[in-house]
Each structure stands twice: as C-alpha cells, then as structure tokens.
Amino acid sequence: MARYKDAVCRLCRREAVKLYLKGDRCFSEKCAFMRKGYIPGEHGQSRQKISEYGMQLREKQRARRIYGVLENQFRRYFKEADRRKGVTGEILLQILESRLDNMVYRMGFARSRAEARQLIRHGHFEVNGRKVDIPSYQTRPGDIVSVRENRRSRNLFREIADWGSAQGTVEWLEVDRENMSGKVTRFPTREELDVPITEHLIVEFYSR
C-alpha cells in the first residue's frame, strides 16, 4: 500500500498550521512547527503571493495530510460526497471522520492518526466484535470499535488509555475506557469538528 514516508513535520510547516501528526511531540518544545514556523525549502522565509487556485490547492492538501489520505483516495471521497444529498463540503468531512483510523484517534486509543493506522494494521482493533485491519474502513452510527480483548493488557494500551483520558471525548462518540471500547452514536456536525479546514475551497478546487 502506498503511503507517505518522508518527515511529517515538514507537512505542518508547508501548510502553515499544526496538523498534530506526531502525537506528544506536537505538544512539546521539540515541535518543528514551533521552532521553524516557515515553509521548508530555500525560499521558505521569503514573502510569497498565492493565487486563488493556490489557496484551493493548499486547502485540499491540508485536508489530505490531516487525515493521512493519498490523492486518488481523497478524490474518491469527494466524488462520494458530491453524489450524496446535502452540503458537499460537510459530507466530505463526515466521510473522512468516519474512517476507522480517525475513530480510533478520536476515541483516545491512539496518540495520532498515524499511530492509529499502524495499530489497526497490526490487528489490534475490532468493529462490532470482528477484527478489522483496514484503516480506511468506514464506520457508521451504532458501530462499536474496541481494542481486541487479548491486547488490552499490554503496556502500550495502558499508556495510551492514560493519554486518552486526559484528552477528553468528542460529543458524537461514547467511550468506555475501562473496557477500551467506544460507540459511534452519530455523524458529527460541522460546528463540532475542530479541524482547520475551509471545505468550500476544496469543493471549488474539484469544481473547476
């Protein structure tokens, strides 16, 4: 499976916003965005003009990088959102939020979406009692996501559980930290999403 393998801290600097791609490091003074908050590269510190197309492109790239989605998959998500009834931009965000790796992160069972993808790939999670090792699996309201019972006693998940307890829980999820499981109660509204994305620019980008 294709995936991004280069330094992820460069992505935050390129998008000029913290994407929280490295878990605890993003909250420490080691964060590259805090130390070097300019675009990477030779001309990163120079003032640059950006066109309307450039703004739309950057917004699309920012959304892709926040959720860890490659270009072709992101385009398919947009086509699916455009096909459904409702506000295309909001539906696109709901589709991205419904990915299993994002749900694991939102429930506090991983410290970043990248860590969530790795844990899912290694077979640590199940959905409705069945093992699922596909990070892009689309969850639905009523689904129960949980750490597999024979993995819950591992030190890794104890540490993550403590971290998750300190982060709190979003309103569209019910989380049982003692049993390391969570339920998707509904799709989130746009007002409940804290992602720094202006989705109408993405819609304009694909509508050119």
N, CA, C and O of each residue as an XYZ file, in Angstrom:
832
protein
N       0.839     -1.183      0.000
C       0.000      0.000      0.000
C       0.878      1.238      0.000
O       1.813      1.323      0.796
N       0.602      2.203     -0.875
C       1.377      3.433     -0.940
C       1.086      4.297      0.283
O      -0.051      4.368      0.750
N       2.121      4.948      0.794
C       1.941      5.855      1.916
C       3.087      6.851      1.947
O       4.142      6.624      1.356
N       2.865      7.957      2.642
C       3.882      8.993      2.763
C       4.945      8.534      3.750
O       4.612      8.121      4.861
N       6.241      8.598      3.361
C       7.311      8.080      4.198
C       8.316      9.144      4.621
O       9.232      8.844      5.387
N       8.171     10.372      4.146
C       9.128     11.420      4.483
C       8.788     12.067      5.829
O       7.839     11.661      6.499
N       9.568     13.070      6.213
C       9.386     13.734      7.505
C       8.031     14.431      7.566
O       7.739     15.291      6.735
N       7.204     14.067      8.543
C       5.858     14.628      8.608
C       5.848     16.048      9.166
O       4.910     16.805      8.918
N       6.892     16.417      9.923
C       6.927     17.778     10.464
C       7.016     18.818      9.354
O       6.576     19.955      9.528
N       7.582     18.434      8.219
C       7.634     19.345      7.074
C       6.230     19.674      6.566
O       5.998     20.755      6.026
N       5.304     18.740      6.742
C       3.948     18.962      6.253
C       3.258     20.075      7.036
O       2.547     20.899      6.461
N       3.471     20.094      8.342
C       2.891     21.182      9.158
C       3.443     22.525      8.707
O       2.698     23.495      8.569
N       4.737     22.578      8.480
C       5.368     23.831      8.063
C       4.863     24.243      6.688
O       4.646     25.429      6.438
N       4.674     23.279      5.797
C       4.212     23.609      4.445
C       2.791     24.135      4.454
O       2.456     25.024      3.671
N       1.944     23.597      5.332
C       0.550     24.020      5.387
C       0.331     25.188      6.344
O      -0.785     25.692      6.469
N       1.405     25.618      7.022
C       1.356     26.780      7.916
C       0.350     26.605      9.057
O      -0.269     27.571      9.503
N       0.198     25.383      9.517
C      -0.692     25.104     10.638
C      -0.266     23.782     11.273
O       0.212     22.885     10.579
N      -0.435     23.661     12.583
C      -0.081     22.411     13.249
C      -1.107     21.349     12.904
O      -2.301     21.527     13.142
N      -0.636     20.240     12.341
C      -1.520     19.153     11.926
C      -1.563     18.031     12.972
O      -2.340     17.086     12.834
N      -0.750     18.129     13.995
C      -0.715     17.142     15.082
C      -0.521     15.726     14.532
O      -1.326     14.829     14.782
N       0.560     15.553     13.784
C       0.829     14.279     13.135
C       1.754     13.375     13.944
O       1.923     12.204     13.602
N       2.362     13.905     15.027
C       3.337     13.109     15.770
C       2.991     12.967     17.252
O       3.878     12.784     18.086
N       1.713     13.050     17.574
C       1.287     12.785     18.943
C       1.871     13.743     19.958
O       1.756     14.959     19.809
N       2.508     13.191     21.006
C       3.014     14.003     22.111
C       4.055     15.025     21.669
O       4.144     16.106     22.251
N       4.837     14.701     20.655
C       5.881     15.621     20.188
C       5.282     16.961     19.758
O       5.918     18.003     19.917
N       4.069     16.940     19.218
C       3.422     18.168     18.745
C       3.099     19.127     19.891
O       2.913     20.324     19.669
N       3.033     18.596     21.124
C       2.714     19.427     22.278
C       3.971     19.836     23.052
O       3.878     20.527     24.067
N       5.145     19.410     22.574
C       6.390     19.713     23.275
C       7.166     20.791     22.534
O       6.794     21.197     21.433
N       8.250     21.249     23.153
C       9.088     22.270     22.525
C       9.943     21.698     21.404
O      10.656     22.446     20.735
N       9.888     20.397     21.185
C      10.589     19.786     20.068
C       9.838     19.949     18.746
O      10.383     19.651     17.684
N       8.604     20.416     18.806
C       7.777     20.566     17.611
C       8.470     21.462     16.591
O       8.794     22.611     16.893
N       8.699     20.947     15.387
C       9.405     21.698     14.349
C       8.629     22.924     13.902
O       9.227     23.934     13.531
N       7.308     22.849     13.934
C       6.494     23.997     13.514
C       6.678     25.172     14.467
O       6.667     26.325     14.036
N       6.846     24.892     15.748
C       7.051     25.950     16.723
C       8.460     26.535     16.605
O       8.662     27.727     16.837
N       9.427     25.697     16.246
C      10.807     26.172     16.145
C      11.077     26.859     14.803
O      11.829     27.831     14.729
N      10.456     26.339     13.754
C      10.679     26.885     12.406
C       9.334     26.989     11.697
O       8.991     26.153     10.861
N       8.585     28.018     12.041
C       7.223     28.152     11.532
C       7.128     28.778     10.154
O       6.213     29.561      9.896
N       8.048     28.451      9.271
C       8.006     28.949      7.905
C       8.066     27.774      6.933
O       8.417     26.658      7.317
N       7.724     28.030      5.689
C       7.676     26.973      4.676
C       9.066     26.370      4.482
O      10.036     27.121      4.373
N       9.200     25.046      4.436
C      10.516     24.441      4.231
C      11.047     24.717      2.833
O      10.281     24.936      1.895
N      12.355     24.704      2.710
C      12.970     24.932      1.399
C      13.793     26.211      1.372
O      13.768     27.003      2.314
N      14.508     26.397      0.297
C      15.447     27.516      0.158
C      14.769     28.876      0.282
O      15.337     29.802      0.861
N      13.551     29.002     -0.263
C      12.860     30.288     -0.278
C      11.705     30.333      0.726
O      10.780     31.134      0.592
N      11.774     29.475      1.715
C      10.667     29.364      2.660
C      10.382     30.612      3.456
O       9.234     30.859      3.826
N      11.413     31.415      3.731
C      11.220     32.600      4.562
C      10.899     33.856      3.759
O      10.689     34.926      4.330
N      10.863     33.723      2.428
C      10.521     34.874      1.595
C       9.004     35.039      1.514
O       8.262     34.071      1.680
N       8.552     36.247      1.265
C       7.122     36.511      1.155
C       6.636     36.020     -0.194
O       7.244     36.320     -1.221
N       5.554     35.272     -0.201
C       5.056     34.668     -1.428
C       3.606     35.048     -1.672
O       2.781     35.023     -0.759
N       3.303     35.401     -2.921
C       1.917     35.643     -3.293
C       1.268     34.312     -3.634
O       1.916     33.413     -4.169
N      -0.001     34.195     -3.324
C      -0.708     32.953     -3.607
C      -1.985     33.263     -4.378
O      -2.748     34.152     -3.998
N      -2.209     32.538     -5.442
C      -3.374     32.755     -6.291
C      -4.607     32.087     -5.691
O      -4.514     31.368     -4.696
N      -5.750     32.331     -6.300
C      -6.986     31.678     -5.844
C      -6.874     30.168     -5.989
O      -7.287     29.416     -5.106
N      -6.310     29.729     -7.117
C      -6.091     28.296     -7.316
C      -5.144     27.744     -6.257
O      -5.350     26.644     -5.744
N      -4.104     28.513     -5.931
C      -3.156     28.071     -4.913
C      -3.812     27.899     -3.561
O      -3.501     26.952     -2.838
N      -4.717     28.800     -3.206
C      -5.435     28.689     -1.940
C      -6.290     27.430     -1.903
O      -6.340     26.732     -0.890
N      -6.961     27.144     -3.018
C      -7.798     25.941     -3.084
C      -6.946     24.680     -2.993
O      -7.309     23.722     -2.310
N      -5.810     24.690     -3.687
C      -4.912     23.539     -3.663
C      -4.368     23.293     -2.268
O      -4.337     22.154     -1.802
N      -3.939     24.353     -1.599
C      -3.380     24.213     -0.262
C      -4.424     23.672      0.712
O      -4.096     22.876      1.591
N      -5.682     24.098      0.561
C      -6.731     23.614      1.457
C      -6.975     22.126      1.241
O      -7.173     21.372      2.193
N      -6.957     21.717     -0.015
C      -7.122     20.285     -0.310
C      -5.956     19.477      0.249
O      -6.163     18.413      0.833
N      -4.745     19.969      0.076
C      -3.561     19.271      0.581
C      -3.580     19.205      2.111
O      -3.198     18.195      2.701
N      -4.025     20.283      2.739
C      -4.093     20.304      4.200
C      -5.049     19.229      4.706
O      -4.725     18.505      5.647
N      -6.231     19.119      4.083
C      -7.203     18.100      4.496
C      -6.641     16.702      4.299
O      -6.797     15.839      5.163
N      -5.991     16.477      3.173
C      -5.381     15.162      2.899
C      -4.375     14.795      3.968
O      -4.340     13.660      4.443
N      -3.558     15.764      4.342
C      -2.463     15.475      5.268
C      -2.946     15.329      6.704
O      -2.370     14.561      7.475
N      -3.981     16.045      7.067
C      -4.544     15.878      8.411
C      -5.053     14.457      8.597
O      -4.801     13.830      9.626
N      -5.768     13.951      7.601
C      -6.379     12.621      7.717
C      -5.506     11.496      7.151
O      -5.880     10.326      7.225
N      -4.342     11.847      6.585
C      -3.427     10.823      6.083
C      -3.954     10.064      4.879
O      -3.820      8.843      4.793
N      -4.559     10.803      3.942
C      -5.178     10.180      2.768
C      -4.397     10.564      1.512
O      -4.013     11.723      1.352
N      -4.164      9.614      0.637
C      -3.470      9.894     -0.615
C      -4.434     10.487     -1.643
O      -5.648     10.494     -1.439
N      -3.880     10.982     -2.743
C      -4.646     11.787     -3.694
C      -5.834     11.042     -4.304
O      -6.954     11.552     -4.281
N      -5.611      9.854     -4.844
C      -6.693      9.135     -5.521
C      -7.831      8.788     -4.555
O      -9.007      8.873     -4.910
N      -7.469      8.403     -3.352
C      -8.487      8.060     -2.364
C      -9.278      9.304     -1.954
O     -10.495      9.244     -1.779
N      -8.582     10.421     -1.805
C      -9.260     11.657     -1.444
C     -10.232     12.073     -2.548
O     -11.331     12.551     -2.268
N      -9.823     11.891     -3.791
C     -10.705     12.233     -4.913
C     -11.959     11.357     -4.900
O     -13.053     11.836     -5.200
N     -11.805     10.087     -4.557
C     -12.964      9.196     -4.472
C     -13.900      9.632     -3.346
O     -15.122      9.580     -3.492
N     -13.327     10.061     -2.230
C     -14.156     10.556     -1.139
C     -14.959     11.774     -1.583
O     -16.134     11.907     -1.241
N     -14.321     12.665     -2.347
C     -15.036     13.856     -2.803
C     -16.176     13.471     -3.747
O     -17.274     14.015     -3.639
N     -15.929     12.546     -4.661
C     -16.975     12.115     -5.591
C     -18.152     11.511     -4.825
O     -19.310     11.742     -5.174
N     -17.848     10.738     -3.780
C     -18.911     10.150     -2.962
C     -19.695     11.241     -2.244
O     -20.923     11.183     -2.179
N     -18.990     12.243     -1.701
C     -19.658     13.350     -1.009
C     -20.516     14.158     -1.966
O     -21.609     14.598     -1.607
N     -20.023     14.357     -3.190
C     -20.757     15.130     -4.190
C     -22.012     14.388     -4.648
O     -22.998     15.011     -5.040
N     -21.972     13.060     -4.598
C     -23.102     12.235     -5.036
C     -24.235     12.253     -4.021
O     -25.402     12.140     -4.395
N     -23.903     12.395     -2.739
C     -24.922     12.347     -1.684
C     -25.676     13.679     -1.594
O     -25.188     14.721     -2.031
N     -26.863     13.614     -1.020
C     -27.655     14.816     -0.804
C     -27.116     15.565      0.414
O     -26.735     14.961      1.416
N     -27.093     16.894      0.302
C     -26.610     17.700      1.414
C     -25.480     18.613      0.990
O     -25.206     18.762     -0.201
N     -24.821     19.226      1.970
C     -23.706     20.143      1.720
C     -22.452     19.317      1.467
O     -21.983     18.604      2.354
N     -21.912     19.413      0.262
C     -20.812     18.545     -0.161
C     -19.614     18.636      0.770
O     -19.055     17.610      1.156
N     -19.211     19.849      1.137
C     -18.042     20.005      1.988
C     -18.213     19.353      3.344
O     -17.296     18.698      3.839
N     -19.369     19.522      3.944
C     -19.622     18.922      5.257
C     -19.680     17.402      5.163
O     -19.171     16.704      6.040
N     -20.292     16.892      4.113
C     -20.368     15.436      3.935
C     -18.975     14.856      3.724
O     -18.674     13.771      4.221
N     -18.118     15.576      2.986
C     -16.738     15.128      2.785
C     -16.024     14.975      4.120
O     -15.339     13.977      4.345
N     -16.175     15.948      5.001
C     -15.539     15.866      6.318
C     -16.108     14.719      7.143
O     -15.376     14.068      7.890
N     -17.411     14.468      7.014
C     -18.014     13.351      7.741
C     -17.455     12.021      7.250
O     -17.226     11.109      8.045
N     -17.235     11.908      5.941
C     -16.651     10.678      5.392
C     -15.239     10.480      5.938
O     -14.870      9.372      6.328
N     -14.459     11.546      5.965
C     -13.089     11.462      6.480
C     -13.097     11.129      7.971
O     -12.278     10.338      8.438
N     -14.025     11.733      8.715
C     -14.117     11.466     10.144
C     -14.558     10.041     10.437
O     -14.260      9.508     11.506
N     -15.268      9.417      9.493
C     -15.799      8.072      9.700
C     -14.768      6.975      9.453
O     -15.036      5.805      9.727
N     -13.610      7.334      8.948
C     -12.546      6.338      8.768
C     -12.194      5.705     10.116
O     -12.196      6.381     11.144
N     -11.897      4.419     10.103
C     -11.604      3.709     11.349
C     -10.383      4.294     12.055
O     -10.384      4.418     13.279
N      -9.337      4.656     11.298
C      -8.150      5.202     11.951
C      -8.464      6.511     12.657
O      -7.919      6.785     13.727
N      -9.336      7.319     12.070
C      -9.723      8.567     12.728
C     -10.561      8.294     13.972
O     -10.400      8.970     14.988
N     -11.457      7.303     13.901
C     -12.276      6.964     15.058
C     -11.424      6.480     16.224
O     -11.668      6.846     17.374
N     -10.423      5.654     15.925
C      -9.521      5.174     16.973
C      -8.796      6.352     17.620
O      -8.621      6.388     18.838
N      -8.377      7.308     16.801
C      -7.704      8.506     17.326
C      -8.670      9.362     18.145
O      -8.329      9.813     19.239
N      -9.868      9.583     17.618
C     -10.850     10.417     18.323
C     -11.278      9.792     19.655
O     -11.575     10.507     20.612
N     -11.309      8.468     19.712
C     -11.695      7.798     20.953
C     -10.580      7.794     21.989
O     -10.800      7.424     23.143
N      -9.387      8.204     21.578
C      -8.263      8.258     22.508
C      -7.511      6.955     22.643
O      -6.812      6.748     23.635
N      -7.640      6.054     21.651
C      -6.923      4.789     21.682
C      -5.633      4.845     20.869
O      -4.966      3.825     20.693
N      -5.281      6.021     20.378
C      -4.012      6.261     19.685
C      -3.687      7.739     19.833
O      -4.591      8.570     19.927
N      -2.398      8.070     19.854
C      -1.988      9.442     20.106
C      -1.905     10.289     18.840
O      -1.720     11.504     18.906
N      -2.041      9.645     17.708
C      -2.089     10.357     16.427
C      -2.793      9.455     15.425
O      -2.942      8.257     15.664
N      -3.223     10.016     14.316
C      -3.878      9.198     13.290
C      -2.887      8.227     12.670
O      -3.265      7.123     12.276
N      -1.628      8.623     12.579
C      -0.606      7.723     12.029
C      -0.414      6.517     12.949
O      -0.302      5.387     12.472
N      -0.375      6.747     14.257
C      -0.260      5.638     15.207
C      -1.501      4.758     15.126
O      -1.399      3.534     15.212
N      -2.673      5.371     14.963
C      -3.912      4.594     14.833
C      -3.844      3.670     13.623
O      -4.230      2.504     13.708
N      -3.352      4.190     12.489
C      -3.243      3.349     11.288
C      -2.322      2.159     11.530
O      -2.622      1.040     11.113
N      -1.209      2.401     12.200
C      -0.265      1.321     12.462
C      -0.886      0.256     13.371
O      -0.747     -0.940     13.115
N      -1.570      0.692     14.430
C      -2.177     -0.260     15.357
C      -3.273     -1.076     14.678
O      -3.417     -2.271     14.937
N      -4.045     -0.427     13.808
C      -5.100     -1.154     13.083
C      -4.486     -2.168     12.143
O      -4.946     -3.307     12.069
N      -3.449     -1.765     11.423
C      -2.769     -2.679     10.504
C      -2.225     -3.910     11.217
O      -2.177     -4.997     10.641
N      -1.816     -3.739     12.468
C      -1.255     -4.846     13.238
C      -2.331     -5.701     13.898
O      -2.024     -6.624     14.653
N      -3.593     -5.389     13.611
C      -4.680     -6.246     14.061
C      -5.093     -6.082     15.502
O      -5.578     -7.035     16.111
N      -4.915     -4.892     16.073
C      -5.244     -4.676     17.480
C      -6.704     -4.293     17.715
O      -7.147     -4.259     18.863
N      -7.463     -4.003     16.649
C      -8.822     -3.483     16.836
C      -9.877     -4.355     16.158
O      -9.601     -5.096     15.214
N     -11.090     -4.233     16.678
C     -12.225     -4.918     16.083
C     -13.409     -3.969     16.036
O     -13.508     -3.041     16.839
N     -14.303     -4.209     15.090
C     -15.517     -3.422     14.933
C     -16.705     -4.379     15.041
O     -16.819     -5.335     14.274
N     -17.573     -4.110     15.992
C     -18.739     -4.981     16.240
C     -18.325     -6.431     16.461
O     -18.996     -7.358     16.006
N     -17.198     -6.616     17.173
C     -16.746     -7.956     17.530
C     -15.947     -8.672     16.467
O     -15.548     -9.818     16.673
N     -15.699     -8.032     15.330
C     -14.941     -8.660     14.252
C     -13.656     -7.882     13.998
O     -13.666     -6.654     13.912
N     -12.559     -8.607     13.882
C     -11.260     -7.974     13.640
C     -11.277     -7.221     12.310
O     -11.710     -7.751     11.287
N     -10.797     -5.978     12.344
C     -10.684     -5.167     11.135
C      -9.276     -4.579     11.105
O      -8.861     -3.908     12.050
N      -8.545     -4.827     10.026
C      -7.174     -4.306      9.917
C      -7.023     -3.356      8.726
O      -5.938     -3.229      8.157
N      -8.121     -2.691      8.355
C      -8.120     -1.742      7.243
C      -8.372     -0.347      7.807
O      -9.493     -0.057      8.227
N      -7.358      0.532      7.830
C      -7.524      1.872      8.419
C      -8.619      2.708      7.769
O      -9.224      3.551      8.433
N      -8.887      2.489      6.476
C      -9.885      3.290      5.766
C     -11.300      2.754      5.913
O     -12.227      3.300      5.314
N     -11.488      1.691      6.700
C     -12.814      1.112      6.916
C     -13.771      2.202      7.375
O     -13.461      2.965      8.290
N     -14.940      2.273      6.736
C     -15.921      3.313      7.056
C     -16.855      2.850      8.171
O     -17.622      1.903      8.002
N     -16.778      3.529      9.307
C     -17.674      3.221     10.414
C     -19.004      3.951     10.228
O     -19.090      4.931      9.489
N     -20.030      3.461     10.907
C     -21.368      4.044     10.824
C     -21.944      4.217     12.225
O     -21.488      3.568     13.166
N     -22.946      5.088     12.370
C     -23.592      5.218     13.675
C     -24.078      3.862     14.181
O     -24.717      3.110     13.444
N     -23.777      3.561     15.425
C     -24.136      2.271     16.011
C     -22.977      1.300     16.080
O     -23.039      0.326     16.830
N     -21.916      1.539     15.314
C     -20.752      0.649     15.336
C     -20.002      0.787     16.661
O     -19.901      1.876     17.225
N     -19.479     -0.339     17.142
C     -18.675     -0.359     18.364
C     -17.243     -0.723     17.994
O     -16.982     -1.807     17.472
N     -16.327      0.182     18.267
C     -14.902     -0.010     17.988
C     -14.203     -0.312     19.309
O     -14.396      0.408     20.289
N     -13.394     -1.367     19.346
C     -12.740     -1.723     20.610
C     -11.381     -2.361     20.363
O     -11.126     -2.940     19.307
N     -10.516     -2.238     21.367
C      -9.242     -2.960     21.355
C      -9.557     -4.427     21.584
O     -10.351     -4.759     22.465
N      -8.953     -5.299     20.812
C      -9.216     -6.730     20.973
C      -8.851     -7.180     22.382
O      -7.854     -6.733     22.949
N      -9.661     -8.060     22.933
C      -9.559     -8.413     24.347
C      -8.183     -8.933     24.727
O      -7.693     -8.633     25.816
N      -7.550     -9.705     23.853
C      -6.245    -10.274     24.192
C      -5.097     -9.278     24.040
O      -3.937     -9.635     24.244
N      -5.421     -8.010     23.678
C      -4.375     -6.981     23.531
C      -4.474     -5.894     24.618
O      -3.569     -5.071     24.752
N      -5.550     -5.893     25.378
C      -5.835     -4.780     26.290
C      -4.861     -4.675     27.453
O      -4.679     -3.591     28.006
N      -4.236     -5.776     27.831
C      -3.345     -5.758     28.990
C      -1.939     -5.274     28.650
O      -1.103     -5.150     29.545
N      -1.665     -5.003     27.393
C      -0.324     -4.574     27.006
C      -0.022     -3.173     27.530
O      -0.903     -2.317     27.608
N       1.238     -2.960     27.885
C       1.648     -1.665     28.442
C       1.359     -0.519     27.487
O       1.019      0.583     27.919
N       1.492     -0.774     26.193
C       1.249      0.271     25.197
C      -0.151      0.837     25.345
O      -0.328      2.055     25.361
N      -1.144     -0.028     25.452
C      -2.524      0.440     25.523
C      -2.845      1.050     26.886
O      -3.728      1.901     26.989
N      -2.149      0.630     27.915
C      -2.331      1.267     29.226
C      -1.838      2.716     29.157
O      -2.479      3.630     29.676
N      -0.686      2.906     28.507
C      -0.138      4.264     28.367
C      -1.061      5.124     27.508
O      -1.329      6.278     27.840
N      -1.548      4.555     26.400
C      -2.434      5.310     25.516
C      -3.745      5.630     26.222
O      -4.300      6.714     26.038
N      -4.250      4.689     27.032
C      -5.507      4.920     27.756
C      -5.370      6.099     28.712
O      -6.290      6.906     28.843
N      -4.222      6.198     29.381
C      -3.982      7.327     30.280
C      -3.936      8.635     29.486
O      -4.472      9.655     29.917
N      -3.294      8.588     28.332
C      -3.219      9.776     27.471
C      -4.610     10.174     26.990
O      -4.960     11.354     26.995
N      -5.398      9.195     26.577
C      -6.739      9.467     26.070
C      -7.651     10.054     27.125
O      -8.485     10.907     26.823
N      -7.499      9.601     28.369
C      -8.333     10.122     29.454
C      -8.095     11.609     29.657
O      -9.015     12.357     29.988
N      -6.847     12.033     29.456
C      -6.510     13.447     29.642
C      -7.016     14.316     28.495
O      -7.182     15.525     28.657
N      -7.263     13.701     27.332
C      -7.682     14.468     26.156
C      -9.186     14.724     26.111
O      -9.629     15.684     25.481
N      -9.970     13.882     26.768
C     -11.426     14.045     26.714
C     -12.015     13.335     25.507
O     -11.290     12.710     24.732
N     -13.334     13.430     25.346
C     -14.049     12.721     24.289
C     -14.945     13.682     23.520
O     -15.532     14.598     24.096
N     -15.042     13.464     22.216
C     -15.914     14.304     21.387
C     -17.370     13.882     21.581
O     -17.645     12.780     22.055
N     -18.297     14.762     21.212
C     -19.697     14.589     21.567
C     -20.412     13.481     20.789
O     -21.419     12.955     21.263
N     -19.914     13.120     19.614
C     -20.618     12.118     18.811
C     -20.122     10.684     19.082
O     -20.480      9.752     18.362
N     -19.305     10.521     20.114
C     -18.795      9.202     20.469
C     -19.045      8.919     21.949
O     -19.003      9.827     22.779
N     -19.303      7.664     22.265
C     -19.383      7.216     23.654
C     -18.210      6.276     23.896
O     -18.062      5.272     23.199
N     -17.378      6.597     24.881
C     -16.152      5.828     25.102
C     -16.169      5.190     26.483
O     -16.439      5.853     27.485
N     -15.876      3.894     26.522
C     -15.733      3.146     27.769
C     -14.250      2.823     27.919
O     -13.765      1.839     27.361
N     -13.533      3.652     28.674
C     -12.081      3.495     28.757
C     -11.685      2.255     29.561
O     -10.627      1.672     29.324
N     -12.515      1.861     30.493
C     -12.199      0.672     31.290
C     -12.141     -0.573     30.408
O     -11.261     -1.417     30.575
N     -13.086     -0.682     29.464
C     -13.116     -1.832     28.561
C     -12.482     -1.529     27.206
O     -12.521     -2.358     26.296
N     -11.894     -0.328     27.077
C     -11.203      0.091     25.856
C     -12.079     -0.093     24.623
O     -11.680     -0.733     23.650
N     -13.266      0.473     24.681
C     -14.180      0.393     23.547
C     -14.924      1.716     23.413
O     -14.971      2.515     24.348
N     -15.496      1.931     22.251
C     -16.252      3.151     22.019
C     -17.337      2.916     20.986
O     -17.210      2.047     20.124
N     -18.404      3.693     21.078
C     -19.531      3.559     20.161
C     -19.705      4.840     19.360
O     -19.635      5.945     19.898
N     -19.932      4.669     18.057
C     -20.239      5.806     17.187
C     -21.731      6.075     17.320
O     -22.545      5.264     16.880
N     -22.100      7.199     17.918
C     -23.517      7.474     18.151
C     -24.173      8.173     16.961
O     -25.361      7.978     16.704
N     -23.402      8.986     16.235
C     -23.952      9.718     15.096
C     -22.813     10.344     14.302
O     -21.656     10.297     14.718
N     -23.144     10.926     13.166
C     -22.154     11.678     12.404
C     -21.997     13.063     13.043
O     -22.980     13.627     13.523
N     -20.793     13.615     13.058
C     -20.605     14.943     13.658
C     -21.144     16.049     12.764
O     -21.196     15.896     11.543
N     -21.544     17.157     13.364
C     -21.913     18.343     12.591
C     -20.641     19.149     12.331
O     -19.615     18.928     12.975
N     -20.717     20.082     11.388
C     -19.528     20.875     11.065
C     -19.060     21.692     12.262
O     -17.858     21.864     12.465
N     -19.993     22.193     13.049
C     -19.633     23.023     14.197
C     -18.858     22.231     15.248
O     -18.120     22.814     16.041
N     -19.019     20.916     15.259
C     -18.345     20.093     16.264
C     -16.942     19.685     15.854
O     -16.182     19.183     16.681
N     -16.587     19.889     14.604
C     -15.278     19.468     14.116
C     -14.262     20.590     14.319
O     -14.501     21.739     13.949
N     -13.130     20.233     14.912
C     -12.106     21.221     15.228
C     -10.969     21.259     14.200
O      -9.921     21.848     14.463
N     -11.166     20.643     13.048
C     -10.106     20.607     12.042
C     -10.006     21.961     11.332
O     -11.033     22.539     10.975
N      -8.779     22.483     11.120
C      -8.594     23.798     10.492
C      -8.713     23.733      8.977
O      -7.736     23.953      8.261
N      -9.911     23.432      8.491
C     -10.135     23.253      7.054
C     -11.280     24.157      6.611
O     -12.320     24.223      7.267
N     -11.080     24.852      5.493
C     -12.152     25.625      4.868
C     -12.651     24.791      3.696
O     -12.132     24.889      2.584
N     -13.655     23.977      3.953
C     -14.048     22.932      2.995
C     -14.607     23.473      1.687
O     -14.525     22.790      0.666
N     -15.172     24.674      1.684
C     -15.742     25.175      0.428
C     -14.641     25.434     -0.607
O     -14.910     25.417     -1.808
N     -13.403     25.675     -0.150
C     -12.285     25.835     -1.097
C     -11.966     24.500     -1.769
O     -11.569     24.472     -2.934
N     -12.136     23.403     -1.046
C     -11.909     22.081     -1.644
C     -12.969     21.791     -2.694
O     -12.670     21.257     -3.762
N     -14.214     22.149     -2.382
C     -15.311     21.967     -3.353
C     -15.032     22.799     -4.601
O     -15.235     22.326     -5.719
N     -14.571     24.027     -4.420
C     -14.239     24.878     -5.574
C     -13.088     24.298     -6.371
O     -13.085     24.387     -7.599
N     -12.109     23.703     -5.699
C     -10.975     23.108     -6.393
C     -11.412     21.998     -7.340
O     -10.978     21.949     -8.491
N     -12.275     21.105     -6.851
C     -12.719     19.979     -7.676
C     -13.825     20.375     -8.651
O     -14.176     19.590     -9.531
N     -14.380     21.579     -8.508
C     -15.457     22.022     -9.397
C     -14.950     22.879    -10.539
O     -15.742     23.401    -11.324
N     -13.648     23.028    -10.639
C     -13.094     23.865    -11.709
C     -13.436     23.302    -13.083
O     -13.050     23.879    -14.099
